[in-house]
Amino acid sequence: MILAIPLAWLQLTREKLRLLVAVAGVAFAVILIFMQLGFRKALFESSTRLHEQLDGDLFLISPQFDFLAQPKSFSRRRLFQALGFPGVEAVSPVYLGLALWKNPDSGKSRPIFTVGVDPADNAVTLPGVRAQLNLIRMPDVVLYDRAGRPEYGNIAAALDAGRPLTVEANNRAITVGGLFEMGTSFGVDGTLITSDTNFLRLFPARAHGLIDIGVIRLQPGADRIATREALRAAFPNDVLVLTRADYIEREHRYWETSTPIGYVFTFGVIMGFVVGAIIVYQILFADVSDHLAEYATLKAMGYPNSYLFGVVFQEAILLAALGYLPGILITVGLYRVAGDATKLPLEMTAPLAGSVLALAVVMCCVSGGIALRKIRSADPAEIF
């Protein structure tokens, strides 16, 4: 079998143009799979950034809560009731809404995700927020996400230059007092964080007693699962009690199953796999057909089908490796370009690179397995 390795390589390199086309086809499929998986990964990571940065152990939400940018409210008294349970140390209400932001440069309006928190609770651990909680205590002062879309205006540049900035949101003049960083998602293009009092000023129709997320912090050593089950047993069906993992999984499941976006990215991966498999199959089938006499000769010499199959599979693995290398290099550049344009967390990771490499090898081996039918039909008596 060791001698089969140079044989597979020599057969691939005999037709340089054919090899180049095959490598380009595999690279294209690899890039397509990388982009689809990268966007799918960015979809999940970006949609749960705030979930990750809420300083709590358990969370209360409405059963009708779909996803972060379209929450459903529930009574704040459920959160205060949770404070009386054993093991609960503190609770924090969080308000969510979409305000209509007016770009100070162009005058165009655009919805912006707005988070209201109690500055005394320190419920959000996003970089830059806790150090500036004193700012949002002041009336009509907000913090702006510097990683928001540029359609909101050059907000970060103005604040970095030390220029005071007053903008309009929901027909109310507000002051951008500072910056933090969270980033965009498929449902959120930009974010404001302010105090709960300022939030209710921005949304005057909103009842003070209705909140969107209840953050529960447990005492050190308290059993998170046991407390969750106790709260679930005590509360009626108007709230859900979730751990952080539960909450993140619920958000992921919404994007995966309740919207076409998750399906589109999964379908894109399948299409990339199929396209690459077809290209590799055509190359390997043509190669086997061109060398059918040689394969028949090897059969006549006593080499078993398993040896010949090994040659084809080694060709398939070589094609996977040769196409994967330029594919991953090009993808890194595309991730950088797409990440800068969309502000999504597109980055190459070792698990992602390994997954696509495995898919590329499987793709090429599947194509090689289909091409083996030609070798099975190679009869030395008929050919010679």
TIMAR-350682 format. One record per residue (C-alpha): residue in three letters; x, z, y. Coordinates in steps of 0.25 Angstrom, whole numbers, plus 5000, padded with zeros to 4 digits. Layout:
TIMAR-350682
ALAXZY/...
END
This chain:
TIMAR-350682
MET500050005000/ILE501250025009/LEU501549875009/ALA500149845013/ILE500449905027/PRO501349795031/LEU500449695024/ALA499249735033/TRP500149735046/LEU500649595042/GLN499349535040/LEU498749595053/THR499949545061/ARG500049405055/GLU498949355064/LYS499349415078/LEU498149365085/ARG497149415075/LEU497849545075/LEU497749555090/VAL496249515090/ALA496049625079/VAL496749735087/ALA496049695100/GLY494749705092/VAL495049845087/ALA495549885101/PHE494249845107/ALA493449915097/VAL494250045098/ILE494150035114/LEU492550015112/ILE492550135103/PHE493450225112/MET492550195124/GLN491250225117/LEU491750355111/GLY492450385124/PHE491150375132/ARG490350445122/LYS491350565122/ALA491350555137/LEU489850565137/PHE489850695129/GLU490950755136/SER490450725150/SER489050765147/THR489450915143/ARG490550945154/LEU489651045161/HIS489251105148/GLU490651135145/GLN490851195158/LEU489751295158/ASP490251435157/GLY489351485146/ASP489151515131/LEU487651475130/PHE486751385138/LEU485251375141/ILE484651235143/SER483251185143/PRO482851115130/GLN482450995138/PHE483950985144/ASP484350845140/PHE485750835147/LEU486550895158/ALA486050795169/GLN484650815166/PRO484350955162/LYS483051035161/SER482851165167/PHE482451295161/SER482151435166/ARG483251515172/ARG482651645166/ARG483151605152/LEU484551615157/PHE484251755162/GLN483651795149/ALA484851755142/LEU485651845150/GLY484951965143/PHE485451925129/PRO486551995122/GLY487951925124/VAL487551855137/GLU488451885148/ALA487951785159/VAL487051665162/SER487151555172/PRO486151455176/VAL486551315179/TYR485651205186/LEU485751055184/GLY485250945192/LEU485450805198/ALA485550805213/LEU485550675221/TRP486950665227/LYS487150575240/ASN488550505240/PRO489150555254/ASP489950415254/SER488850315250/GLY487550395252/LYS487150355238/SER486350455230/ARG486750495216/PRO486250605206/ILE487350715204/PHE487250825193/THR487150955200/VAL487451095193/GLY487051225199/VAL487651355195/ASP487751495200/PRO489051515206/ALA489151655201/ASP489051615187/ASN490251525186/ALA489451445175/VAL490251315177/THR491651305173/LEU491951165178/PRO493351145185/GLY493251185199/VAL491851245199/ARG492151395197/ALA493151395208/GLN492151335218/LEU490951415215/ASN491051485228/LEU490751355235/ILE489451325228/ARG488951455232/MET488851405246/PRO487551325250/ASP487451175246/VAL488851175241/VAL489151095228/LEU490351065219/TYR490550915216/ASP491150855203/ARG492350775207/ALA492250695194/GLY490950645198/ARG490650495200/PRO491150425213/GLU489750385216/TYR489550525222/GLY490550495233/ASN491950545236/ILE491650685235/ALA492850735228/ALA493850665237/ALA493150725249/LEU493250865244/ASP494650845240/ALA494950795254/GLY494350925259/ARG493250865266/PRO491850935266/LEU490750855259/THR489250875261/VAL488350785253/GLU486950765250/ALA486250805236/ASN484750805234/ASN484650785249/ARG485350915252/ALA486750925259/ILE487750985250/THR489251025252/VAL490250985241/GLY491151105241/GLY492051075229/LEU492350995217/PHE492351015202/GLU492550925191/MET491650895179/GLY491450745178/THR490350645175/SER489550615163/PHE488550515158/GLY487450595165/VAL488150655177/ASP488950575187/GLY489350695196/THR489050845197/LEU488850955208/ILE488951105205/THR488351205214/SER487751335215/ASP486351365209/THR485851385223/ASN486351255228/PHE485851185216/LEU484451235219/ARG484551185234/LEU484951045229/PHE483751055219/PRO482651125227/ALA481551085217/ARG482351155206/ALA481751295202/HIS482851405203/GLY482351465190/LEU482651335182/ILE484051305177/ASP484651205168/ILE485751275160/GLY485951425157/VAL487351465155/ILE487551585146/ARG488851665145/LEU489051765134/GLN489751885133/PRO491151885127/GLY490951895112/ALA489451855112/ASP489051765101/ARG488651635107/ILE487851585095/ALA487051715093/THR486751725108/ARG486251585108/GLU485351605096/ALA484751735103/LEU484451655115/ARG483851545108/ALA482951645100/ALA482551715113/PHE482251595122/PRO481051505121/ASN481251355119/ASP481351325134/VAL482951345133/LEU484051305124/VAL485151405121/LEU486451325118/THR487951355116/ARG488851265124/ALA489051175111/ASP487551165110/TYR487451125124/ILE488551015123/GLU487950965110/ARG486550955116/GLU487150875128/HIS487950785119/ARG486750755110/TYR485950715122/TRP486950605125/GLU487150565111/THR485650555106/SER484750555118/THR485450445127/PRO485950305124/ILE487350335129/GLY487750415116/TYR487150305107/VAL487850195116/PHE489250255114/THR489050275099/PHE488550125098/GLY489750085106/VAL490750145096/ILE489950085084/MET490049945091/GLY491549965094/PHE491749995079/VAL490949875074/VAL491649785084/GLY493049825080/ALA492649825065/ILE492149675066/ILE493449635073/VAL494349705063/TYR493549645051/GLN493649505056/ILE495149525058/LEU495349585044/PHE494449485037/ALA495149375044/ASP496549435040/VAL496049455025/SER495549315024/ASP496849255029/HIS497649335019/LEU496649325008/ALA497649244999/GLU498649355001/TYR497649454997/ALA497249374985/THR498749364981/LEU498949514982/LYS497749534973/ALA498349434963/MET499649514963/GLY498849634959/TYR498649704972/PRO497249784972/ASN496149764982/SER496449904987/TYR497849854992/LEU497249744999/PHE496149825005/GLY497249925010/VAL497949805017/VAL496649775025/PHE496349915028/GLN497749935034/GLU497549815042/ALA496249875047/ILE496950005051/LEU498049935058/LEU497049855066/ALA496349995070/ALA497750045074/LEU498149925082/GLY496749915089/TYR496650065092/LEU497950075099/PRO497649985111/GLY496150025110/ILE496450175113/LEU497450135124/ILE496450045131/THR495350155129/VAL496250255136/GLY496250165149/LEU494750135148/TYR494450285147/ARG495250315160/VAL494550195167/ALA493150235162/GLY493350385164/ASP493750355179/ALA492550265181/THR491550355174/LYS492150495176/LEU491850525161/PRO492850595152/LEU493350475145/GLU494650515138/MET495450485126/THR495550605116/ALA496150615103/PRO494850635095/LEU494350505102/ALA495550425099/GLY495550475084/SER494150445082/VAL494250295088/LEU495550275079/ALA494750315067/LEU493550225071/ALA494550115073/VAL495150135059/VAL493850145052/MET493350015060/CYS494549935055/CYS494449985041/VAL492949955040/SER493249815044/GLY494449805034/GLY493449855023/ILE492549745026/ALA493649645027/LEU494049685013/ARG492949605006/LYS493849475008/ILE494949545000/ARG494049584989/SER493649434987/ALA495049384987/ASP495249324973/PRO496649274970/ALA496049174960/GLU495149114970/ILE496149104981/PHE497349044973/
END
